[in-house]
Amino acid sequence: MRDQDEIVRKFAMQRIANIFNIPVGSLNKEAVFGSDLKATHSPGLFNPNEYDKIESDILDVCSRETYKAISSGNLTIRTVGDYCDHMIKCYKKKPKDVIQTLNIILPS
C-alpha cells in the first residue's frame, strides 16, 4: 500500500474516533456503523448526530459517479474499513476535498 493511502487511512480513522468520541486505538476496520458504533442522540436539523457527520463526509468527498452509486444503493459504506477505503479512493480523484474533510496535515 502506498504511503499516501496509509496517511489518508490514518486520518480517516482519527476522524471517526473524533466523531464518536472514542480512542482511535479502539477502532478496527470491521466495526459496523449502527451496531459497533452507535449514535449518542437522534438526528436533528441543527444538531446532527454521528451518523449524519459520517454521511456528510462520505458525500462531501465523492465524485458524481460515486454519488450515483450511493444514491442507487449500488455502493454502501457500512464499516470503518469501507469509510477508509472510500476516502482513499476519493483522494485519488478529489484530494483537496478529502484533505479538507479529514483535516489532513501533509508532511512537508
QUIVENNOR-V340609 format. One record per pair of residues at least 6 apart in sequence whose ideal C-beta (glycine too) atoms are under 7 Angstrom apart, sorted by sequence separation. I is the first residue (numbers start at 1). J is the second residue. D is the distance in Angstrom with one decimal. If there is no record, write none. Layout:
I:J:D / I:J:D
This chain:
17:23:6.4 / 31:37:5.7 / 43:49:4.7 / 69:75:3.9 / 77:83:5.6 / 98:104:7.0 / 17:24:4.0 / 42:49:6.6 / 90:97:7.0 / 91:98:4.3 / 41:49:5.4 / 59:67:6.7 / 62:70:6.8 / 90:98:5.4 / 40:49:6.8 / 43:52:5.2 / 66:75:6.6 / 77:86:5.5 / 14:24:5.5 / 17:27:5.8 / 39:49:4.1 / 40:50:6.7 / 13:24:5.5 / 16:27:6.2 / 39:50:4.7 / 87:98:5.6 / 39:51:5.3 / 13:27:5.6 / 87:102:6.5 / 20:37:5.3 / 33:51:6.5 / 58:77:5.7 / 33:54:6.3 / 61:87:6.5 / 58:86:6.1 / 62:90:5.7 / 54:83:6.7 / 61:90:4.2 / 20:50:5.4 / 63:93:5.3 / 19:50:5.1 / 63:94:6.7 / 61:94:5.9 / 19:53:5.0 / 19:54:6.4 / 61:97:4.6 / 60:97:6.3 / 61:98:5.0 / 61:101:5.4 / 60:101:5.4 / 15:57:6.8 / 57:101:5.2 / 33:78:6.1 / 32:78:5.7 / 32:79:5.4 / 31:79:6.2 / 30:79:6.0 / 31:80:4.6 / 29:79:6.5 / 29:80:5.2 / 30:81:6.5 / 28:80:6.8 / 29:81:3.2 / 27:80:5.6 / 29:84:6.6 / 16:80:5.8 / 16:83:6.4 / 12:83:6.0 / 13:84:6.6 / 12:84:4.4 / 9:84:4.8 / 12:87:4.5 / 8:87:5.3 / 9:88:6.4 / 8:88:4.9 / 5:88:5.0 / 8:91:5.0 / 15:102:5.1 / 8:98:6.5 / 12:102:5.8 / 11:102:4.1 / 11:103:6.9 / 11:104:4.8 / 8:102:7.0 / 8:104:7.0 / 7:104:6.7
